[in-house]
Amino acid sequence: MLDKVYTAVGSPNIAFVKYWGRRSGAASNLPNNSSVSMTLDWRTKSLFTVTSIIFSKKLRNDAFYIDGKEDRNPKGAKAILDSLRKRAKTRERALIVSYNSFPRATGIASSASGAATLAVAASKALDVKLNERELSILARESGSACRSTIGGFALWKVGTRSDGMDSYAIQIAKPNHWPELVDLICIVSRAEKKVSSSEGHERTVKTSTLYASRPKIAEANAKIAVEAIRRRDFHSLSEIIMKDSNSMHAAMLDSRPPIIYLNDKSRQIIEAIEELNRRSDGNMAAYTFDAGPNAHIIVLRKNISKVRRALAGIGILEMIESGPGPGPVMLDSGAVSLINPRSLEPTRDKDAKSLLDKI
Ligand code: PMV
């Protein structure tokens, strides 16, 4: 019998309060502080990751293709598969093919979205039934991906246990709690980052003096952000989003050698938003940056055009809008499959692109 392809679609998340720095000597990716995020909406068509997987006795090794290129060292993805194989008591290898609708490794959390869709598709393929908490812990093999398994607004609880069983994401609110809240992503560079987030986490914890105060600050910020989301209090949320992003980037800059993800355009965006907020009655928008120069502007939908006007002239390459989304789901592999189950090869690049148009 032919082995079956399983396909899932999902989306990145944007952290309002950041995860940066891991506890040492513990299970994989245990953070030093809680973090808070909004899972973006793959239904907007401009911001999604589709991942197909097939397990087969005919495969000798796992193989990963991301955006048409083989990735020979996808650590988080490999750990997800190994963990699932252990539970399913199988040694079958897998072929994984994933496409992002947006540039990867630029601070738009493509790895989070890739790992969350992989966790969903692979657990289905191996018939491993996971509850929400188990799925989040599985995706945590790839760090902040544990928040992308949750729809709407998520809190990744820091936890205290060294086995990590109490460090996972929970839903703070469903996407329809605050559909007016939008992430306006401003692409200012499509270049891949020079310092991977994995290396960045480690370097900051080891070398930044400022980082010592970061867990306490971020923990307090997370509480404020959760409360602001619950009350739909834009001013309070926007203040904490900007403060927390700047706090994380300050610790990065304080590392040796310094980690600098922001560029001149990122800084111009910060100034433009600060200026817009100064002229407004209460904040109009908040900027936040992950491990890359591309800005995420959090704004209420009714104010998007004012923000766009404030940013005109900076030379932003592309803007992508997304509100809160539902989290990853399985797709019908009859309709969208990025793998040819007969040849056990990825679908040709050109054909994959036209398949993705169907999502
Ligand atoms: O999941 P990682 O290891 O790529 O780390 C993500 C770190 C940030 O994106 C910078 C912050 C966050 O919480 O998403």
Residues whose N, C-alpha, C, O or C-beta is under 5 A from the ligand:
A	BS01	PMV	A15 V17 K18 Y19 S35 S142 G143 S144 A145 S197 D290 A291
